[in-house]
Amino acid sequence: MWERELEVAVKAARRAGEIVRDVYERPFTVMEKSHDNPLTEADLRANACILALIAAAYPDDGWLSEETRDSSDRLSRRRVWIVDPLDGTKEFTQHIAEFCVSIALVDDGEPVVGVCYNPVTEEFFDAARGQGLRYNGTPVRCSATAEVAQARMLASRSEDTRGEWDPYKALMRVELTGSVAYKLALIAAGRADGTFSLTPKHEWDICGGAALILEGGGRITNCHGVPLRFNSAKPLLPGIIATNAALFDPIRAVIARVDGR
């Protein structure tokens, strides 16, 4: 089950990745959707590419993307594709290769297919429920690190700039990394141990990586420890915690002690 959907997602991610890489390697214009929220032609062209391929394959499925005007029509659909055509646009504009194309399919609110692709570093992560997780075609899983002090935790640069990670730096190994989806993919593949954010995140930032984390044997919830469901009327999560299975409870305990959550 989900084999064909995964094939379509993989094809769409690779095609969109070609667009993203092409724009990245030449001069491009940076626009602003809002303050500190950049937009480039790579976002828009990759979005159009993914939408066309998925709509052709699954015309009856719903659609939610950062770069498409939202429609309540998706709320009546059991199957919905949730997409960020370029997660980490800020890093993209700064030529920091920590961004990715993120594509997910949810079935009744649960992620069942996930693909994250960094076309510059050529890192490709894909998973479907019950089929395992692959990194560049090789089966992988989350890490087994169990001690908070040894944990490699990936942190947002903007959150670090605001001082949000300062209380945690003496407790764990904090590494600054771009795109949320890219962070989750790295954790799913065992290349880091966890991340968390106590600030709101959109569903399209999280969904592809959530599918990877779950199939890789990790755990991901909102910042209050509540399991994630997607395709909400307001597609904004209060924050996230994502780790390998062994670290989840210890990391939650640290957050509760430091932040009170």
Residue pairs with C-beta under 8 A, 6 or more apart in sequence:
1 128
1 129
1 130
2 105
2 112
2 113
2 128
2 129
2 130
2 131
3 128
3 131
4 57
5 58
5 105
5 112
5 113
5 128
6 113
6 115
6 126
6 127
6 128
6 131
8 53
8 54
8 57
8 58
9 54
9 103
9 104
9 105
9 113
9 114
9 115
9 126
10 115
10 124
10 126
11 53
12 49
12 50
12 53
12 54
12 103
12 115
13 50
13 101
13 103
13 115
13 116
13 117
13 124
13 126
14 117
14 124
15 49
15 50
15 53
16 46
16 47
16 49
16 50
16 85
16 101
16 117
17 46
17 101
17 117
17 118
17 119
18 119
19 42
19 45
19 46
19 49
20 42
20 46
20 85
20 86
20 92
20 99
20 101
20 119
20 120
21 119
21 120
23 40
23 41
23 42
23 45
24 42
24 92
24 95
24 119
24 120
28 40
28 41
28 42
29 40
29 41
30 38
30 39
30 40
30 93
31 38
31 39
31 40
32 38
32 39
33 39
36 90
36 158
38 89
38 90
38 93
39 67
39 89
40 86
40 89
40 92
40 93
42 85
42 86
42 89
42 92
43 66
43 67
43 85
43 86
43 89
44 67
44 85
46 85
46 86
46 101
47 65
47 66
47 67
47 68
47 83
47 85
49 85
50 65
50 83
50 85
50 101
50 103
51 63
51 65
51 68
51 83
54 61
54 63
54 81
54 83
54 103
55 63
58 79
58 81
60 77
60 79
61 77
61 79
61 80
61 81
61 105
62 73
62 74
62 75
62 76
62 77
62 79
62 80
62 81
62 231
63 71
63 74
63 80
63 81
63 83
64 70
64 74
64 80
64 81
64 82
64 83
64 203
64 204
64 231
64 235
65 81
65 82
65 83
65 84
65 85
65 204
66 83
66 84
66 85
66 87
66 202
66 204
66 205
67 85
70 235
72 233
74 80
74 231
75 231
75 233
77 231
78 107
78 108
79 105
79 106
79 107
80 105
80 106
80 230
80 231
81 103
81 104
81 105
81 106
82 104
82 105
82 106
82 111
82 203
82 204
82 207
82 208
82 230
82 231
82 235
83 102
83 103
83 104
83 204
83 208
84 101
84 102
84 181
84 202
84 204
84 205
84 208
85 101
85 102
86 92
86 99
86 100
86 101
87 99
87 100
87 101
87 102
87 179
87 180
87 181
87 182
87 204
87 205
88 98
88 99
88 100
88 178
88 179
88 180
88 181
88 182
89 99
90 158
90 178
91 97
91 98
91 99
91 178
91 179
92 99
96 178
97 118
97 120
97 121
98 118
98 177
98 178
98 179
98 182
99 118
99 120
99 178
99 179
99 182
100 116
100 117
100 118
100 119
100 123
100 179
100 181
100 182
100 185
101 115
101 116
101 117
101 119
102 114
102 115
102 116
102 181
102 204
102 205
102 207
102 208
102 209
103 113
103 114
103 115
103 116
103 208
104 111
104 113
104 114
104 115
104 207
104 208
104 210
104 211
104 230
105 111
105 112
105 113
105 114
105 211
106 112
106 207
106 230
106 231
109 229
109 230
109 231
110 229
110 230
111 207
111 208
111 210
111 211
111 214
111 228
111 230
112 128
112 129
112 211
113 127
113 128
113 129
113 211
114 125
114 126
114 127
114 128
114 207
114 208
114 209
114 210
114 211
114 212
114 215
115 124
115 125
115 126
115 127
115 208
116 124
116 125
116 126
116 181
116 182
116 184
116 185
116 208
116 209
116 212
117 123
117 124
117 125
118 124
118 182
122 136
123 135
123 136
123 185
124 134
124 135
124 136
124 137
125 133
125 134
125 135
125 185
125 188
125 189
125 212
126 133
126 134
126 212
127 133
127 134
127 188
127 211
127 212
127 214
127 215
127 216
128 211
128 215
129 211
129 214
129 215
131 215
132 139
132 215
133 139
133 140
133 141
133 188
133 189
133 212
133 215
133 216
134 140
135 189
135 191
140 188
140 189
140 190
140 216
141 189
141 190
141 216
141 217
142 187
142 188
142 189
142 190
142 213
142 216
142 217
142 218
142 243
142 244
142 245
143 187
143 190
143 192
143 193
143 244
144 244
144 246
145 151
145 152
145 193
145 244
145 246
145 247
146 246
146 247
146 250
147 250
148 171
148 172
148 247
148 250
148 251
148 254
149 171
149 172
150 173
151 172
151 173
151 193
151 194
151 243
151 247
151 251
152 173
152 175
152 192
152 193
152 194
153 168
153 172
153 173
153 174
153 175
153 192
153 193
153 194
153 195
153 196
153 251
154 175
154 176
154 177
154 183
154 186
154 187
154 192
154 194
154 195
155 165
155 174
155 175
155 176
155 177
155 195
156 164
156 176
156 177
156 180
156 197
157 176
157 177
157 178
159 165
159 197
159 199
160 174
160 176
164 198
164 199
165 174
167 258
167 259
168 174
168 254
168 258
171 254
172 254
175 192
177 183
177 186
177 192
177 195
180 195
180 197
180 201
180 205
180 206
180 209
180 240
181 205
181 206
181 208
181 209
182 209
183 192
183 195
183 209
183 242
184 195
184 206
184 208
184 209
184 210
184 212
184 213
184 220
184 242
185 208
185 209
185 212
186 192
187 193
187 194
187 195
187 209
187 213
187 216
187 218
187 242
187 243
187 244
188 209
188 212
188 213
188 215
188 216
188 218
189 212
189 216
190 216
190 244
193 243
193 244
193 247
194 241
194 242
194 243
194 244
194 247
194 248
194 251
195 240
195 242
195 243
196 223
196 239
196 240
196 241
196 242
196 243
196 251
196 255
197 223
197 239
197 240
198 223
198 239
198 255
198 259
198 261
199 239
200 236
200 237
200 238
200 239
201 236
201 237
201 239
201 240
202 235
202 236
202 237
203 230
203 231
203 232
203 235
203 236
203 237
204 235
206 220
206 228
206 237
206 240
207 230
209 220
209 242
210 220
210 228
210 230
210 242
213 219
213 220
213 242
214 220
217 244
217 245
218 242
218 243
218 244
218 245
218 248
219 241
219 242
219 243
219 244
219 245
219 248
220 228
220 240
220 241
220 242
221 227
221 228
221 240
221 241
222 228
222 237
222 238
222 239
222 240
222 241
223 237
223 238
223 239
223 240
223 241
223 255
223 261
224 238
224 261
225 241
225 252
228 237
228 240
241 248
241 251
241 252
241 255
243 251
255 261
